[in-house]
Amino acid sequence: MPIRVCLAGATGWAGSALARGIAQLTDIEIVAAVSRTHAKRVLSDVLGEPRLTCPVYKTAQEALAHSCDVFFEFTLPEVAKANCIAALHYGAHVVIGTSGLTDADYADIAAVAEQRQRGVLAVGNFALTVVLLHKFAEIAAKHIPQWEIIDYANDAKKDAPSGTARELAARLSRIRPSELTVPLEKTQGIVETRGARLNGSQIHSVRLPSYIISLEAIFGLPDQKLTLRHDAGSSAQPYVGGALLAIRKVNSFVGLRRGLDSVLDLS
């Protein structure tokens, strides 16, 4: 029996690519979609893919009236938390692809997931190169005590830092906080130019035209440095494979996990 998915954000940049990817499969199907701009239509008419025959709703609450196994959140940070909690109460497992959620948001979602005995997989970025960057950065942080994170995105991206950068900072915090030779409070000049301190890492967010999504983790030792960098292209296709894996794996555990590698064997 196919995994039944409710896809919120089905007509967006990443959501539409995922929907088209699902249309080609037999083990996953979309039973309901969420799009504020295309509500009351059929998804096939919006995306030009005749195999996507599900209805489109304005809100997640309306779409969740259709029984589903997995709710996939690909909308906006201001509604993502409420959408996820609603889906858990409806009995669905949840995959979160929306960026901008805080650690407090994740804690609230995790509590509901435990209560409802459902799985939640929160992934800041589904691209394989990001998964590997995170793993390499964790290895580096065990040996190099000083690092900073730079998050790049286009000028229209409202949330900062990105979910990808937040996830990296959360992961590195489980190893240790980065060391600062000059403590922030002793900075001479404008302290904000040193970036934001998040989970023990200094993060700088650049928002300019021509960028899509990039992430740098820079580690430094005397007379040597290590730079780990991910650059996204203009297509959402690299995210589809990881998103499909998340849909297939999210029912394999209870509670909240962060990062696609939490359901992968990268040993």
Helices and strands as residue ranges (DSSP letters): E 3-8, H 13-23, E 28-34, H 43-47, E 56-57, H 60-63, E 70-73, H 77-89, E 93-96, H 103-116, E 119-122, H 128-143, E 147-153, H 163-173, G 184-186, G 191-194, E 196-198, E 201-207, E 213-221, E 224-231, H 237-249, G 250-252, E 255-258, G 260-263
